[in-house]
């Protein structure tokens, strides 16, 4: 049995990567971020195949802040072994099988990946229960004027397939506005936060071009640096440089 036959049998979509290497996409998703779950299948010759996730599963988990430990590693190792799948020290899930065994080992491999995703989902960092200083300031202003329409910790999917969290969102009728905040650091724009916001906002806009995104950046002691940050953010959102509550509310209602 070849890769295409096994994929068809298990309702998998086959896509050729290079000669002898195929990616099989399943209808399953990872529990911790909702991205699609699949497997790379490599022809080894002599009617043998190697199935792998290319270490993508645990790499994706780490990008979501899921930390590793010896205890957690042992737990994941046991899950993999129970499905007759190997877990390498580099975080790769893989197995090797004969051609006639390919459907069986593909099913076990996808089961292992899904179960490891569920385990990782339990280890997701909990959302912060307290807002930052600037978030509290902005939240207070928004709540005073948009109490019924204000949402905290609003999540939307990006083009990457990952859910992205925003500190605030305003839902007025059918209109949704996502709000990202960018505080200062020592009185100057926090460029680490600026770059993070640009990446997150771009991901969301690529998935939802019509979605309205707004960034509220804290005013700094250096107007030129603030303007540079505003320009960097303006490619992916509307930007308000915060001065005071009255100015913010006027800008939001404009």
N, C-alpha and C positions, 0 to 999 in steps of 0.2 A: 504493500500500500504506500502511495506517495503522499506528499504534504497536502496537495490539493484535495485528494480523496478524503484524507483525515479531516481537513477543515470543513469540507462539505458535510461530512457525517456529523460533525459537532456544531454545525451552524456558525462557523467561523469564516470571516472574510480574509482571503489570502492576498497579500501584496508582495511582489518580488522586490527585494532590496538589492541584491547583487546575484550573480550566478551561484546557485547552490545555497542561497540564504533567503528565506521568506519570513515575512511578519504576518502572524495570524491575529486578527482583531476579534475579540469576543464581545457579546452584548453586555458583559458584566462591567462593573465599575469598582474602583477602590473606595472603601468606606470613608476614608479620611478626607478625600477631596473631590470625589465624583468623576475623576478622569478615567478614560477607557482602560480596560485590562486586556492584555494580549501576550503573545509569546513569539520570540524569534526561533525559527527552526532551521538548523544548518545540516546540510548533507555531509556526512563524514566518509561516505564510500562504503562499499561492502554491505549495502542495505542497512546502514546504521545512521541514526539522527541524534543531534544534540539540541535540546530545548532550553532556552534561557530567557531571562527578563533583562539581560544586559545591566543588571544591578539598578534598574530604573525604579523599582518599587521602594526600596529602602532609601534611595537618593531622594525621591519625591517626599518621603516621610520626613527626612531631615530638613528639607526646604520649608516644611510646615512647623518647624521648631520641635519636632519629636526627637528627644535625646536618646542616646543609646547607653546601655550599661551591660555588665557581664550577665546580670540576672535576666535582663530583657533579651539579650542575645541568646541565652540558653533556652528561653521560652520560645523564641522564633525558630530556633534550631529543632526543637521538639515538634513544632507544628509542621515544618518542612519534612522531617523524617517520617512523620505519621502518614504523609502523602507520598512517600517514596521519592522525595525531591531533596537535592543537596543545597545547602546554604554555605557559600564560601566565606572566608575571612574578609573578603572585599565586598560582601553584601550581595553577591550574585546568586540568584536562584537558578538551578540548572538540573537537568537529568539527561541521561544517554540511554537510548533504547534501540531495539531492532525495528525494521520497517513495519512488520506486522503488529508490533506493540504500540505504534505511534498514537492511535486514537485513545488508547487506555492511558498512556503517560501524559498526553496533552490534557485530558480531563483531570488527572491527578494534579498536574502542574497548575492549572487554572484554579483548582480548588485550594491548593496551597497558597497561591498568591492572594486569592480573595480572603482566606482566613488570616493571613498575615496582615492584610489591610485592615481587617476588623480589629486585630490586636493593636495595631498602631493607632487606630481611631480612639481607643481607650486611653492612649497616652498623649493625646493632643493637649498642648498647654491650655489651661483655662483662660478665658478672656479676662483681662484686667478688670477688677471690680471698682477701681477708682480711676477717674479721668485725670489727665495731666493738668497742670496749672492753667495752661492756655485753653485746653478743652473745657475745663470748668468755667472759665470766664466766658467763652463763646456759648457754651451750653446754657448758662444763666440768661444771657441775652436772648437766645433763641426761644427758650422756654417762656420767657416773659411775654413774647409776642406771638409765638406759633405753638402754643401749648398742645392743642389737639392734633396738630399736623406733624409734630416732631417725633422722630424715631432715633434711639441711640443704638450704636453697634449694629449698623445695617449692613447686611452681606449680599453681594451680587456676584454672579459668575463672570469671569473674564474670558478673553479669547483663548487663554492658556488652558482653560478647563478648571482652573482653581477658583474657589470662592474667595472673594476679596472683601475685607471688612472696612467700613467707613465709620468714623465716630458719630456722624449725624446724617440724617436724611429728612427732607421735608416732602410730605405728600399732601398736595393741595389739589383735591379733585383727582383728575387723571394725570396730573403733572407730578413727576418725581424728580427731585433734585438731590443728588449725592453731594455731601459736603465733607471735604478733607481739610484738616487744619495743619498748619506748619508753624511751629513756634520758633522763637529765637534762641540762641545759645550765647550767653554772655553779651547780650545786647545786639548781636549780629545774626543774620539769617543762618539757620542750621542747615547747611548744605547736604548733610547726610539725609535729613528729613525731606529736603527738596527733591533729591534724586529718587528717593523711595516713592514719594508721591507721584513723580512723573512716570515711573515705571508702572505703578498701580493704576493710575488714571488712564494711561495709554492702553493697558490691557483691557480695561473695562470699555473704553471707547471703541476699540477694535471689534469687540463683541457686540456692542450696542451703540452704533454711531449717532442715534437720535437721542440718547440719554443725556440729560443735562448734568454736567459736573461743575462743581464750584469749589475753589480752594480759597480758604481764608488764611492769609499769611500775617503773622504778627509784625507790626511795624518795628523797625530797628533804629539804632542810633546813626546808622549810615544809610542815607537815602539812596545813594548810588548802588550799594550792595542789595538793598531791598528791590530796586528796580531790576537788577540783573536776575534776581530770583523770580520776580513777577514774569519777566520775559520767558524764562525757562519753563515756567508752569503754564503759560498762556497757550502753548501749542496743543494742550490736551484738556484745558478747562478754562472757565471764566475765573478770574482772580480778583480778590478784594484784599487790599492791604489794610489791615485793621488799625484804626486810630482810636475810636471810642464807640460805645454802644449805639449812639444816635446815628453816627456815620454809617455803621454796619447795617442798621435797619433801613436807612434810606437807600443804600446800595441794593439790598435784597428786594426792595419794593420797586426799584426803578424798572 
